[in-house]
Amino acid sequence: MGKNKRLIVNMIASFITFVINLGIGFLFTPYIVSKVGGEAYGFVNLANSMVNYATIITIALNSVAGRFITIKFYQGKKLEANKYFTSVFLSNVILSAIIILIGILFVFRIEFIINIPSNLIVTVKLLFLLIIGNFVISIISTVFMVSTFITNKLYLDSVVNCVASLLRIVLLFSLFGFINPNIAFVGLASCICSVVTLFIYIVLTRKLVPSLKLKTHYFDLKIIMQLLSSGIWNTITRLSQILSDGLDLLISNLWVSTFAMGQLSIAKTIPSLMSSLISTVVSVFSPQLTIYYAKNDIKGLVEELKLSMKMTSFFSNIPFCFIVIFGDLFFKLWMPSQNIFMLQRLAVLSIQAVVVSGAITGLNNVFVVTNNLKINSLFWICVSFLDVAIVFILLNTTNFGVYAVAGVSTTVGIFANLIFVPLYACKCLNIEWYTFYPQIFRYTGTTFFMIGILYLLKKIIYFPNTWIYLIVIGIISTIIGVLINFFILLNNSERKYLVNKIKEKVVRR
């Protein structure tokens, strides 16, 4: 399969996966909230957030493993690739054992650490144990996922995710539909899906990259130290992400209220899905970027980066603009029993960084590919401490409450992304400092123009607040968004190229 065709297949598969996960998020969130209540549902996302803090001790190894294994593989150094593969796997097993031990001790005293209503203590403890189990299984799975990365067959990742998502639907419907509702069921379904995913990736590794073998004598402590010395900066970056927005639910639980935590948890469903979409699109380009760098083809790498920026722009600004303008109508239908005004404001505050990150996110691949993680990590850890400081000042001096928790990190992130990421990416690639800014400003301008058009649409046309009309609005908004992106976001040569490709497909049919 050629590079362009593989890219298209990977993109389509990733989009299908996103649509399925989007459906799960929209359908199951109100379903579960109606079964257990908004306050109890807040602990599901809180559990995932707190358990993900453990990525701080795992990301140093796993975030750069794919890069090193892929480069050794394409350099024909199969023995070294196997050493990296085995060393990472065995290290993950050891880390998993440590996480399980710490997790059990944490859960045993959890009611003294966070605020939990007395009637939910047992349920929340069980939920946390299951989420910890799911996290451990995911860690062990990580190294096997490199098989699709090496072969640039990321569409297989999407197939696996589709299978896991469909299984999750069946499990959640069965558990909540036929047994007394319990938020711990969410953790149980995740655990089962992770086990299935692990098994599938083991099979894929044997099929796609049979030369990769797990043998204990391949374990090399020097390799672990090399990975840690490189990946430690990703650990710092991850810590900065946790400090910036990963603590939102915990801070809300401890310093605002469990009700506010529940509302923020619901409101962040959409930003989380959008973040997942952008990350999915960006990840599609990672293998080819790594291959370009391994071949020292900087020109090809830069062109691939610009393409990734356009793709993430296309996928991010349309849903962003829709939520900003029509989010109130959506929340009235989606969560009629909750505080609609509060949900809309929290969602917009949580999602506002997309104004720039929609185009910039793909540039973060540069730091991993070129192994220039130190400066990036130190910058973001400083930004995250600034975020936390501002949040605590606002919580103690204003009545902003949960709005401060939701909005500070994204507001600061807009300026940090815009100023630092493009400049440092250019420095790492040794290219002109302004290389990526035209695309970024074009995207931001297009996004604000789209918001203006959708705002006029809402003012001019009256739509009754029903699901049918909301779907109609969504379709109209999507068409408008695609047309605006086509004529403003893309340049003349790109438009001609796209039109010619469509004509070729029509003629062939």
Summary of the structure (lengths in Angstrom):
residues: 509
radius of gyration: 22.8
end to end distance: 21.2
largest distance: 70.5
contacts: 1736
relative contact order: 0.10
helix: 87%
strand: 0%
